[in-house]
Amino acid sequence: MKPANDNSAEVTHLKPCDHQVFFEALDCLPSPPDALRAAFRRTKERSFRQNTWLPKMD
């Protein structure tokens, strides 16, 4: 693994208080809403049908 440099996506340039809040938010992500889960499910099913040539299940 290469060491991170200043232009790397692995480096943040935040004030200490912002750094703490940012990474705490990443550690406590909310659950996705039902509508988003349903959208991912439909996309997955559509992709599966397109790749297997199955008829629609609607």
N, C-alpha and C positions, 0 to 999 in steps of 0.2 A: 504494500500500500504506500502510495506517495504521500509525503507530508503536505498538509494544506498550505496554500499561499494566500495572499490577500484577495485574489480574484476568485478563489474557490467558493463553491456553494456551501462548503463546510465551515466557513468563517462568518461570524456575525459581527457587525459593528454597531453595537447598542450600548447605551448607558447601562450601568449595573442594575438600576431599578427596572428598566425596560427589559433587560436580558432575563431577569428573574420572572417577570410576568409573562413574557413570551414563551419561555420553556415550561412554565407551570401550565399554561394554556394547552400546550402540546401534550402534556401528560394527562390532562383531564378532558379529552375530547368528548362531546356529547354524542349520544346515539343518533344515527341518522333517522329522520322522520319516515313514517310509513310510506308516504308518497315517493320518497327517494328509493326506498327498498323495492317498491313495486316497479318503478322505472328500470332499475337494474335487472330485476327478474324478467321483465318483458324483453329487454335488450338481449339478455342471455338466451332466452327461449328463441327469439327471432334469429340470433346468430347461429344457434344450434340447428334450427330448421333450414337455414340457408346452406349450411355446411353439410347437411345430410339429405337434403331434398325432400323432407317430410312435409305433408300438408299442414296448413294452419290449424291451430287447436281452438280457434275462437268459436 
